[in-house]
């Protein structure tokens, strides 16, 4: 796994933890709801680098792998929920995007708007459940969500830490 791919997938996982409506998949076919709250902004001042032990890296990698498994399972459930309401994932995403503009939202046929509303409710429920599972996976590795996010943020800035994570992922993959 290339470091840039690692960071994108980790970022998706972190967004999922912080914001239930964040996209589950990494730009794939998972439905998104753009109109919901954006991810919380990072603080303006970079946090001081924490010392990340070998054990913390191992626990981080284990939690990350558990999160990936949860994401993959939920992605399939999200697609199924959208399709069960009679929409394609593309239709769902297009309607979600149109919700950003009142003019475009008015152009969505009533039947599709109803299908979208029903699917969106199921999507929100699935995402909340997945978020809770991901948090539990992190806690099961004796990390807090905050520690997981700090290690992720530090890996984005520290090539050595990033490489250590990638190596462990590749050796266990």
C-alpha positions as CSV (number, residue, x, y, z in Angstrom):
1,X,0.0,0.0,0.0
2,X,1.4,3.4,-1.0
3,X,1.6,6.0,1.8
4,X,-0.8,8.3,-0.1
5,X,-3.4,5.5,-0.3
6,X,-2.9,4.8,3.4
7,X,-3.5,8.5,4.3
8,X,-6.6,8.7,2.1
9,X,-8.1,5.6,3.6
10,X,-7.2,6.6,7.2
11,X,-8.6,10.0,6.6
12,X,-11.9,8.4,5.5
13,X,-11.9,6.4,8.7
14,X,-11.2,9.4,10.8
15,X,-14.0,11.4,9.2
16,X,-16.3,8.5,9.8
17,X,-15.4,8.6,13.5
18,X,-16.0,12.3,13.8
19,X,-18.9,12.8,11.6
20,X,-21.5,10.1,11.1
21,X,-22.4,11.4,7.6
22,X,-18.9,11.5,6.3
23,X,-18.4,9.3,3.2
24,X,-17.7,5.7,4.1
25,X,-15.9,4.7,1.0
26,X,-12.9,6.4,-0.4
27,X,-14.5,8.0,-3.4
28,X,-16.1,4.7,-4.6
29,X,-19.7,3.8,-4.9
30,X,-20.8,4.6,-1.3
31,X,-23.6,7.1,-1.0
32,X,-22.7,10.5,0.4
33,X,-24.8,13.3,1.9
34,X,-23.0,16.5,1.2
35,X,-25.6,18.6,2.9
36,X,-24.8,17.4,6.4
37,X,-22.2,19.0,8.7
38,X,-18.6,19.1,7.5
39,X,-15.9,17.4,9.5
40,X,-14.7,19.5,12.4
41,X,-11.8,21.7,11.4
42,X,-8.4,20.9,12.6
43,X,-7.0,23.4,15.1
44,X,-5.2,26.3,13.6
45,X,-2.0,25.6,15.5
46,X,-0.4,22.2,14.9
47,X,-0.5,19.9,17.9
48,X,2.9,19.1,19.4
49,X,4.2,15.8,18.1
50,X,3.5,13.0,20.5
51,X,6.0,10.2,21.0
52,X,4.4,7.2,19.4
53,X,5.7,3.9,20.8
54,X,6.1,0.7,18.8
55,X,3.2,-0.8,20.8
56,X,1.0,2.2,19.9
57,X,1.8,1.8,16.3
58,X,0.9,-1.9,16.5
59,X,-2.4,-1.1,18.2
60,X,-3.1,1.7,15.7
61,X,-2.5,-0.8,12.8
62,X,-4.8,-3.4,14.4
63,X,-7.5,-0.8,14.9
64,X,-7.1,0.5,11.4
65,X,-7.5,-3.0,10.0
66,X,-10.7,-3.5,12.0
67,X,-12.0,-0.2,10.8
68,X,-11.3,-1.2,7.2
69,X,-13.3,-4.4,7.7
70,X,-16.2,-2.4,9.1
71,X,-16.0,0.1,6.3
72,X,-16.2,-2.6,3.7
73,X,-19.2,-4.3,5.3
74,X,-21.0,-1.0,5.8
75,X,-20.4,0.1,2.2
76,X,-22.2,-3.0,0.9
77,X,-25.1,-2.3,3.3
78,X,-25.3,1.4,2.3
79,X,-25.5,0.4,-1.4
80,X,-28.2,-2.2,-0.6
81,X,-30.2,0.4,1.5
82,X,-30.2,2.9,-1.4
83,X,-31.1,0.3,-4.0
84,X,-33.9,-1.1,-1.8
85,X,-35.5,2.4,-2.0
86,X,-35.4,2.2,-5.8
87,X,-32.5,4.5,-6.4
88,X,-29.1,3.8,-7.9
89,X,-26.1,5.0,-6.0
90,X,-25.5,7.5,-8.7
91,X,-29.1,8.8,-8.4
92,X,-28.7,9.0,-4.6
93,X,-25.4,11.0,-4.9
94,X,-26.9,13.3,-7.6
95,X,-29.9,14.1,-5.4
96,X,-27.6,14.6,-2.4
97,X,-25.5,17.0,-4.4
98,X,-28.6,18.8,-5.7
99,X,-29.7,19.5,-2.1
100,X,-26.9,22.0,-1.9
101,X,-28.8,24.3,-4.3
102,X,-32.5,25.1,-3.7
103,X,-33.1,25.5,-7.4
104,X,-31.6,22.1,-8.2
105,X,-33.4,20.5,-5.3
106,X,-36.7,21.8,-6.7
107,X,-36.0,19.9,-9.9
108,X,-35.9,16.5,-8.2
109,X,-39.2,14.5,-9.0
110,X,-41.4,14.0,-5.9
111,X,-41.1,10.3,-6.1
112,X,-37.3,10.4,-6.2
113,X,-37.3,12.9,-3.3
114,X,-39.3,10.5,-1.2
115,X,-37.0,7.6,-2.2
116,X,-34.0,9.7,-1.3
117,X,-35.5,10.7,2.1
118,X,-36.2,7.1,3.0
119,X,-32.7,6.0,1.8
120,X,-31.0,8.9,3.6
121,X,-32.6,7.9,6.9
122,X,-31.3,4.3,6.5
123,X,-27.9,5.6,5.5
124,X,-27.7,7.8,8.6
125,X,-28.6,4.9,10.8
126,X,-26.1,2.6,9.2
127,X,-23.4,5.2,9.4
128,X,-24.1,5.8,13.1
129,X,-23.8,2.1,13.8
130,X,-20.6,1.9,11.9
131,X,-19.1,4.9,13.7
132,X,-19.9,3.2,17.0
133,X,-18.3,-0.1,15.8
134,X,-15.2,1.8,14.7
135,X,-14.9,3.6,18.0
136,X,-15.3,0.2,19.8
137,X,-12.6,-1.3,17.6
138,X,-10.2,1.5,18.6
139,X,-11.0,1.1,22.3
140,X,-10.5,-2.6,22.0
141,X,-6.9,-1.9,21.0
142,X,-6.4,0.1,24.2
143,X,-6.4,3.4,22.3
144,X,-8.8,6.3,22.7
145,X,-10.3,7.8,19.6
146,X,-8.3,10.9,20.3
147,X,-5.0,8.9,20.4
148,X,-6.0,7.2,17.1
149,X,-6.7,10.6,15.5
150,X,-3.4,12.0,16.9
151,X,-1.4,9.2,15.5
152,X,-3.2,9.6,12.1
153,X,-2.5,13.3,12.1
154,X,1.1,12.8,13.1
155,X,1.5,10.1,10.3
156,X,0.4,12.7,7.8
157,X,3.3,14.9,8.9
158,X,6.0,12.4,9.9
159,X,7.3,10.2,7.0
160,X,9.1,7.8,9.4
161,X,5.8,7.1,11.3
162,X,3.9,6.8,8.1
163,X,6.5,4.3,6.8
164,X,6.3,2.3,10.0
165,X,2.5,2.0,9.7
166,X,2.7,1.1,6.0
167,X,5.3,-1.6,6.7
168,X,3.1,-3.2,9.5
169,X,0.1,-3.1,7.2
170,X,2.0,-4.7,4.4
171,X,3.5,-7.4,6.6
172,X,0.1,-8.3,8.1
173,X,-1.9,-7.9,4.9
